Amino acid sequence: MDNLTLYKLAFLSLALRLVASLFLADDNLVNEWRVIIHNYELSNTFGFNVVINDFYAIPKEANYDDKVLPSVFMPPLYIYFIYLIKTLNNEFFNLTYLIVYLQVFISVISIILFYETIKFFEMTYNSRIILASIFAFYPLNIFASVQISSITLQIFLLLSFFLFLFRFNLKRKNKDLFLFSIFS
């Protein structure tokens, strides 16, 4: 009963996110993500600002000979995530849609991680399902999963961090310590 309800919740959440993606998803890389990826492809530097002279740099897309300043303006892991998908995709699918659908999948996995994490707290089964439902159907959580944004990846990593921290604290298994360390 426990897993069946959780899987139903995950399936409904997936369906809702797929419907949301039809109406709310980004169509292409925009703003800073587009600039940083473009600048990396030209200069091999993940950067947002381009040097104009010795005293001045501005945020813009670089040209071939421009010097790009390295930046942590945006979460660097998400930039690597985008670039990895772009490299593996090799323009076979629309990059933005592929990122959005991977984020939808990550968001659904996050619901399961959230449920597994709250199982460590002393509460009833119904309370856990209610909390997981609130998490799954919270509008900003749904919206974030269909936007080019690092939020979904950050939530996934944070939930994984807490889940393996709690598991290691309770069971003291090396596997949980290793996974906790990875997500740290």
C-alpha positions in Angstrom: 0.0 0.0 0.0 2.8 2.4 0.9 4.7 2.2 -2.3 1.6 1.9 -4.5 0.3 5.3 -3.2 3.7 6.9 -3.6 4.0 5.6 -7.2 0.5 6.9 -7.9 1.5 10.3 -6.5 4.7 10.3 -8.7 2.7 9.3 -11.8 0.1 12.1 -11.2 2.9 14.5 -10.6 4.6 13.4 -13.8 1.4 13.8 -15.8 0.9 17.3 -14.3 4.4 18.4 -15.1 4.1 17.1 -18.7 0.9 19.1 -19.2 2.6 22.1 -17.6 5.5 21.8 -20.0 3.1 22.2 -22.9 2.0 25.6 -21.7 4.8 27.0 -19.5 8.1 25.5 -20.7 10.9 27.6 -22.0 11.4 27.4 -25.8 15.1 28.0 -25.9 18.0 28.9 -23.7 17.5 32.5 -22.6 19.3 35.2 -20.7 22.4 34.3 -18.7 22.3 30.6 -19.5 22.5 31.2 -23.3 25.3 33.8 -22.8 27.4 31.6 -20.6 27.1 28.5 -22.9 27.8 30.6 -26.0 30.9 32.2 -24.3 32.1 28.8 -23.3 31.9 27.4 -26.8 34.0 30.3 -28.1 36.5 30.8 -25.3 36.5 27.6 -23.2 35.6 29.8 -20.2 32.3 29.6 -18.3 31.8 33.3 -18.1 29.2 36.0 -18.4 31.4 39.1 -18.7 33.5 40.0 -21.7 36.5 42.3 -21.4 36.2 45.5 -23.3 39.4 47.2 -22.1 41.8 46.9 -19.1 39.3 48.5 -16.8 35.9 47.5 -18.1 34.0 44.3 -18.8 30.3 43.9 -19.7 27.9 41.0 -19.7 27.4 40.0 -23.4 28.0 37.2 -25.9 31.6 37.0 -26.8 33.0 37.2 -30.3 35.8 35.0 -31.6 38.8 36.9 -30.2 37.1 38.3 -27.0 38.5 37.5 -23.6 35.8 36.1 -21.3 36.1 36.4 -17.6 35.4 33.3 -15.5 32.3 33.7 -13.5 30.3 32.0 -10.7 27.4 34.4 -11.4 25.1 31.4 -11.9 25.3 28.0 -10.2 28.2 26.3 -12.0 26.9 22.7 -11.7 23.8 23.7 -13.7 26.0 25.1 -16.5 27.9 21.8 -16.6 24.5 20.0 -16.7 23.4 22.0 -19.7 26.7 21.7 -21.5 26.8 17.9 -20.9 23.3 17.5 -22.3 24.2 19.7 -25.3 27.4 17.7 -25.9 25.6 14.3 -25.6 22.6 15.5 -27.6 24.8 16.7 -30.6 21.8 18.7 -31.8 19.7 15.6 -32.4 16.8 16.9 -30.2 15.9 20.4 -29.3 18.2 21.1 -26.4 15.8 23.2 -24.4 13.0 20.6 -24.5 15.4 17.9 -23.6 16.6 19.8 -20.6 13.0 20.5 -19.5 12.0 16.9 -19.8 15.1 15.7 -17.9 14.2 18.3 -15.2 10.6 16.9 -15.1 12.1 13.5 -14.5 14.5 14.8 -11.8 11.5 16.6 -10.2 9.5 13.4 -9.9 12.5 11.6 -8.5 12.7 14.4 -5.9 9.2 13.7 -4.8 10.2 10.1 -4.0 13.4 11.3 -2.3 11.3 13.8 -0.2 9.0 11.0 0.9 11.9 8.7 1.7 13.5 11.5 3.7 10.4 12.3 5.8 10.1 8.6 6.7 12.9 9.2 9.2 10.6 11.5 11.2 8.0 10.0 13.5 4.8 10.6 11.8 1.9 8.7 10.4 1.6 7.3 7.0 -1.2 9.7 6.1 0.9 12.7 7.3 3.8 11.6 5.1 1.5 11.2 2.0 -0.1 14.6 2.7 3.4 16.3 3.0 4.6 14.5 -0.1 1.4 15.6 -2.0 2.0 19.2 -0.9 5.6 19.0 -2.1 4.6 17.3 -5.4 1.8 19.7 -6.3 3.2 22.9 -5.0 2.8 25.3 -8.0 6.3 26.8 -7.8 7.8 23.3 -7.7 5.9 22.4 -10.9 6.7 25.7 -12.6 10.4 25.4 -11.8 10.6 22.0 -13.3 9.6 23.2 -16.7 11.8 26.3 -16.8 15.5 26.6 -17.7 16.5 27.0 -14.0 18.8 25.4 -11.6 16.1 25.1 -8.9 15.0 21.5 -9.8 18.6 20.3 -9.7 19.3 22.1 -6.4 16.2 20.6 -4.8 17.2 17.1 -6.0 20.7 17.4 -4.7 19.6 18.8 -1.3 17.0 16.1 -0.8 19.6 13.4 -1.8 22.1 15.0 0.7 19.6 14.8 3.6 18.3 11.3 2.7 21.8 9.8 2.7 22.8 11.8 5.8 19.8 10.4 7.7 20.4 6.9 6.3 24.1 6.9 7.3 23.3 8.3 10.7 20.8 5.4 11.3 22.4 2.4 9.6 26.2 3.3 9.4 26.7 1.7 6.0 29.6 2.7 3.8 27.4 2.9 0.8 25.3 5.6 2.5 28.4 7.5 3.6 29.8 7.4 0.0 26.5 8.7 -1.5 26.2 11.3 1.2 29.7 12.4 0.3 28.9 12.6 -3.4 25.9 14.8 -2.8 27.8 17.0 -0.4 
